[in-house]
Amino acid sequence: MTNRLIEERKYGWAVCAAVTLMLFCTSGLASTGFAAYQPYLINLRGLTNTQSSMMLTIRSLFMLIGMLFTSKLIDRFGVRRVVTGSMLIDVIAFAVLAFSNGYLGTCVGAAICGIAFGMGGMVPASIFINRWFHTHVGLALGICMASTGASAMIATPVITFLVEHFSLRVSFLAEAVFILLSSAVVYHIAYSRPSCINTVPVGEGEEEKSKSPVHAAHTAARPLMLLMMFGILVFGMPANTLHSHMSVLYSGEGFTSSQVSLLVSIMGLFLAAGKCAYGWIADRIGMLRASVMLYIMVIVGAFLCTLAGNGSFAVALVAVILLSFGLAVVSVSISIYASKVSSEQDYSKTVTSFQFLNSCGGLLFGSIPGMIADAQGSYVPAYMVMTALCGVGALVMVLVYRQIRHEDHIYVRAHRAQPVNLAHIAK
């Protein structure tokens, strides 16, 4: 019986792998991996820089719409069916993109991609991990979120090969088939709860030994919470668009297509590595120190991107590595931030608000880089603006987070409260 229980406790990692595959398709291929298509959409379908950025904005808008309905859909149909449905919607999106020839059809495909992204993104992924893990929560979240970076690393050279040797249509259809097959895998592995198959979460009974993130003893005061949300919004504006414009930045500054493809692949590799490392580091040295490390990397990497005009591949390589590794703080930190500034009862509302504002940042700012590029003839000035916004947003979040944690420690001492384990989060 004991050996069987040990084996049962491992199934959470299988669910983690399935959620990783889901995010690879919904958040990866439809978002990070989609950056590889930007130069081809401009050159082959005649899109302007503004239209290309506007397409990303449309995708972000419909992602928010999809996210708004996700919780209600999960309540009614269960998280397993919802994420499988989101992947099938993604299949439709890439089919539409494949058979579209102009800007309008491309926008429709991007909008459907956004709905799939919203329904099958961070919210259901966090629910899966919180239900299936009592320990190693940060690491599990990091592994799942790493799939978006892995999509850029794996899909970019494949996309480049298919487009240059065949066509855009063939490349889009290949992705649709892959996502369709992946949806069957996810449905057969990712059960909504451990109780569905009479098993237990990873780390059941080991909570006292765990260093995984826990809830705050009480939810932060409203003024501090609003400031925290402001920081997330400001940082999310550039952070959600920096990687999307990487390929057009360097191709516009005279880098060859093979160099740009290599840079985007490296970007995917370090996005994946950063997300795994961030969750692991945050579990051990704490949210604040881990976040500050990655904020600095993002700011330095974004600044180095502004030097793209010098034509140095070495500088571009360092910029992409620092920026990609640091951008892990955007996605993984949302769930952990929410747990550190809110009580167990308020976690669901807090994580949804944080994720919504982070995505809103990308929506509000999504078309701005393209507009700046059309006006200035280069994406370099846009990266200058994004560097400054990263600095402001990071500073606000760090200062406010320190104050929230300080007040929470005072509350704990005053009320002799015990922390609540992150695993026991209500749907």
Secondary structure by P-SEA (a helix, b strand, c coil): caaaaaaaaaaaaaaaaaaaaaaaccccccccccccaaaaaaccccccaaaaaaaaaaaaaaaaaaaaaaaaaaacccaaaaaaaaaaaaaaaaaaaaacccaaaaaaaaaaaaaaaaaccaaaaaaaaaaacccaaaaaaaaaaaaaaaaaacaaaaaaaaaaaccaaaaaaaaaaaaaaaaaaaaacccccccccccccccccccccccccccccccccaaaaaaaaaaaaaaaccccccccaaaaaaaaacccaaaaaaaaaaaaaaaaaaaaaaaaaaacccaaaaaaaaaaaaaaaaaaaaacccccaaaaaaaaaaaaaaccccccaaaaaaaacccccaaaaaaaaaaaaaaaaaaaacaaaaaaaaaaccaaaaaaaaaaaaaaaaaaaaaaaaaaaaaaaaaaaacbbbbbbcccccc
